[in-house]
Amino acid sequence: MDEKELMDYVTSEFGEDGATAIVESATKQSKIVSASEVAQHNRPDDCWMVLHGMVYDLTDFAKGHLGGSQLITNLAGTDGTQAFSRVHRESILRGLDARYQIGQLDVNSHWPTSSSQRQCPAARVSHSVQAPARPASPPQAPPLPVKPAVPSIPAPPRKR
């Protein structure tokens, strides 16, 4: 099947809009974006972020974010995966409109060294709105009282 036949088939199955959406999605997923390019989009009015290896333009999305736009815009131009994962599962990204997706992060690119915050985005998140830290280990039950191995028997009273 050549490319034209494939497009005809996709269009017949999903309609013109569906075929266009599939092609756009495939094109976005195949676009490779460098870390330095992401880092340039570091303002509330130009807010790109990496989440789980994918690059998103969250400029418009941030405006309607239930937790407030600042939670997103504080991470503009960074890999926000660590902060994102504290409060969301990765699967929530499937519900994000495809128009926000720009492409994949180039794993061989490097973040600019002029700003350590680009490499450690969690430091930029306000502590007042973060999810509580998860305990390192499950909570332990309080220790049980220790019983003596041999029950104590009161001594008989002394005779005088």
Salt bridges, closest charged atoms under 4 A:
ASP8 OD2 - LYS4 NZ 3.08
ASP45 OD1 - ARG43 NE 3.03
ASP46 OD1 - HIS41 ND1 2.80
ASP60 OD1 - LYS63 NZ 3.45
GLU90 OE1 - HIS52 ND1 3.66
ASP97 OD2 - ARG99 NE 3.12
